[in-house]
Amino acid sequence: MKIILTLLITTIAFTSFGQETDWRLYSSDQQVLTDTIDVNKPNYNNGEITIFASSKLDTLLEVLQAKPPELKGFRVLIYNGNSRKTADEIRSLYLKKDYQWHYYLTFRDPNFVVEIGDFMTRLQAEKVKEQLSSFFSNPYIVLTAIKFPEYTSEILKAD
């Protein structure tokens, strides 16, 4: 029984995908068209791009801007303690240094926490941690919910 079943599967495997069956994406009698490009002569064509999009896409973007989804990312924690006064002092010291990253002063029962940045990758957070380590004692990276990054699009015009 086992030999007959193996022979049957082998026969089906060899007969199902023969060279002339329809499993190919194209038939063998089609020609392949080639086009040559002169790399020495640039071919710049000024034109327009028309984007056809559903109005539902605009509605989705409005919803995402009103309440962006929560992302998992990284922040650099520079203070974690039970003193609000110390947390404010750390925050003001950070503000005096005029860094470009956002800071977050939050209360997580029973501690006040000062965190820096919204980083998508740990590598970004590591770079910031190295910069902050000269001014703050023992900063470390935490995995937390971050704000959705803001991306701007620019329209590029050819001269």
N, C-alpha and C positions, 0 to 999 in steps of 0.2 A: 504494500500500500504506500509506503514511504517513497519507494523508488518511482512508482507511477506518478505520484503527486509532484515530485521533483522534476520528472520528465515533462509533465504538463506545464509547470511554471516556466521551465526553460524554453519550451516550444512557444508559449505565449509571449515571452520576452523577446525572442528572436523574430517572431512574425508580426508583432504589433508595431514595431518601429522600423520598418523597412525604409529603403532609400526613397521610394516613390510615394510614401504616404503623406498625409496633410499636416504633419507635426512641424513643418518648417514655417517660418514667418513669410517667406517669399518662395515663389516657384523658381526652378533652375533656369527657365527660359527668359527671365527678366534681365535687362542690361543694367549695368552699373554706370551711372553718369558721373563723370569727373569734371572738375572745373579747375583751371589753372589760375593762380593769382600771381601777378607781378609784384614781388616784394620791393623792388626798387622804386616803383611809382605808387605813392600813397593814394588811396581812393577815399577821400573824405566827402561824404554826402551830408549836407545839412538837411534836417527833416524834423518832423514832429512825431511825438509818441502820444497816442491816445489810449488812455486807460479806461476801460469799461468796468465799472464796479457797481455792485448792488447798493441800494440805499441802506440795506441792513448792516453793511460794513460801517457806515457813519454812526449808526445807532450803537453798534458794538463798541466803537472807539469812545463814544460819549460815556457809556456805562463804565468802561475800563478807566477813564480819566476821573470819573466821579468816585468810584470805589475800586482802586487797583487791587489785583490779587496779591495775596501774601506770598512772598518768596522766601526761600531759605537761603541764607547767605552768611556773611561773616562781618563782625565788628571787632574793633580793638577796645578792650575794657581797660580803662586807666584808673578807675576807682570803684571799690565795692566795700561799703562800710555803713555803720548805723548813724553817722553824724551828717546831718543836713548842712551844717556850717562847713565842714571839710569838703563835702561834695560841691558846694558853691565856690569854694576857694579853688579847687581843682578845675572847675569849669571856667572860672575867670582867668586862671593861669593859661588855660588852653586858648581862650579867646584873645589874650594878649599876644600870643605867638602868631596870630593871624594865619592859621592853616585854612585850607580850602575845603576840608571835609566837614560834614554836618556832625553836630554833637547831640547826644541824647542824655538828659538827666531824668532818670525815672526812679520810682520807688517800687521795689519788689520786697514785699514784707519779709523780713524786718530791716532790709538794707536799702540804702540809696546807691544807685549805680550810674556811673558816667561812662558812656560808650561813644566811640568815634567811628563815623563812616557807615556806608552801605556798600559792601564789596561782594561781587558775584563769585569771585574765586579766592581761595586761601592765599594764593601768591600775591594778589593785590594787598590783602590784609597784612601779609608778612612784611612787605615793603614799607607800609605805613607804620607798622609796629617798630621797625628798626629806626625810623625817623623820630618817633615819639619816645623811644627808650632813653634818649639823651636828656629829656626834660622830665619824664615821669618815671617813678620807680616801679619796675616790674609790670609793664603792660602785657596783656596776653589776649589771645584771639578766642572769641566765642562764636559758636554757631547759633544763629538766632534768626528771627523773621526780620527781613529788611524791606525798605520801601522799594517800589518798582523803579528802576532807573529811568531817567528822563532822557529820551533821545530826540535830537532835532534833525530835521532833514533840510537840506539846502538844495536849491535848484541850481545846477551848474549850467552855465551858458558858454557855448563855444565862441571864441573870438573870430 
